[in-house]
Amino acid sequence: MLKKYIIRLLVFSAIISTISYFLFQFALAQYYLPVFPYLISFFITVSVLVHYILLKASDFRIAKFSTFFMGSVSAKLFLYIFFLIIYLLIDKENAVPFLLTFLALYFLFTIFETISLLFDLKEKN
């Protein structure tokens, strides 16, 4: 199940990267940040780790899964905030484009993760 998720995630990331390439190439060139490919990689890595943990937690009863789910959401949020703070301390001049890019990727990946988790849990049960 994790292998299927990783394949879906890589396809999703490739689509986002392709759309972003054209957006940054033709419409938003002044907002492109060289760190963008690393952001995509960061979101992929975090998504795979969280999905793996949640799939393992789904073997337990629902109360324990709920605890794991809330814990993973909280941990992911703190990791993202930590990452944002570190980057913004390093590159203050690109703060607004970075934050907007990060926020867009956060929403896209969160929606993808939620839908994928629902499908995988439905398939597992």
N, C-alpha and C positions, 0 to 999 in steps of 0.2 A: 504494500500500500504506500509505503514511503517513497519507493522508486517511482510510482505513478505520479505522486505529488511533485517530486523533484522535476520530472519531465514536464508536467503542466506548468510548474513555476518557471522553468527555463524558457518555455515557449512564451509565457506571459511576459517575462522579462525582455525577451527578444523583441516582442511586439512594442513594449514600452520604449525600448532603446531605439527602435526604428522610427517610431513616431517622434520621439524626442530629437533624434538626429535631424529630421526634416524641419521640425519646429525651430531648433537652434540654428540650423543652417540658413533658413530662409526668412523666418519671421522674428525670432528672438535672439539673434546672433549676439547682441550686446550683453545678454544675460547668461551666456554659456559659461560654465565653470569647469576647469579641467578636472575637478574632483568628481564630476558626474558619474563616470564609469565606476568609481570606487563606491559611490553611494548605492548604485544598483547592486554591486557585489555585497555590500554591507546588509542591505535589505534581504537579499537572497539567503545569506548565511543565517541571519536572525530568524527568518521565516522557516527555514529547514529545521533549525534547532527547536524552535517552539512547537512546530508541527510534530516533530518526533516525540517530544515530551508529552504532548497532549494525546497522541495516539497510544503511548504507553499508559498514560493515566486513564484512558478509556476502558482499560481492562478491569479497573476497580469499580466499586459501586458509585452511583451517581453523586453522592455527597462528597466523596473523595475527588471525583473528577471535577466537580464545581470548584473545590479548593485549588486544585492544580490549575484550572483555567484562570481563575481570578489571580492567582499567584503569577502565572506566566504573563498575563496582561500587565500586571503591575511591574514585574521585573523588566519586561520589554519597554515599558514607558520610561522607567528610570534609566535604562541603558540608552534610549534615544535622547533623553534630556541630557545625560552625561556627555554623549557624543556631540550634541548641539553646542553645549557650553564650551567644550574643548575646542571645537572647530571655530567658533565665534571669537574665542580668545586669540586664536592664531591668525585669523583672517577677518579683521573687523570691517575692512572696506567693502567686502562682498557679502555682508550680513543679510541684506534684504533678498538678493537673488538666491542665496543659499537657503534661507528659511522658506521661501516660496517653493523652491524645488523640493526641499525636504518634506514640506507639508503635502505637496501633491503626491510624492512617492509614498508617503506614510498612508494617505487615504487609499490610494490605489492598491497597495500591498495589503492593507488591513481588510479591505473588501474582498480581495482575492483569497486571503487566508481564511476568512470567515466562511465564505462559500465553499471552499475546498474542504475545510474541516467538517462542515455539515454533510457534504456528500460522502466523505470518507467514513464518518461515524455511522451514517445511514447504511452504507455498504457493509461495514463491519458487523453491524447488528442485524 
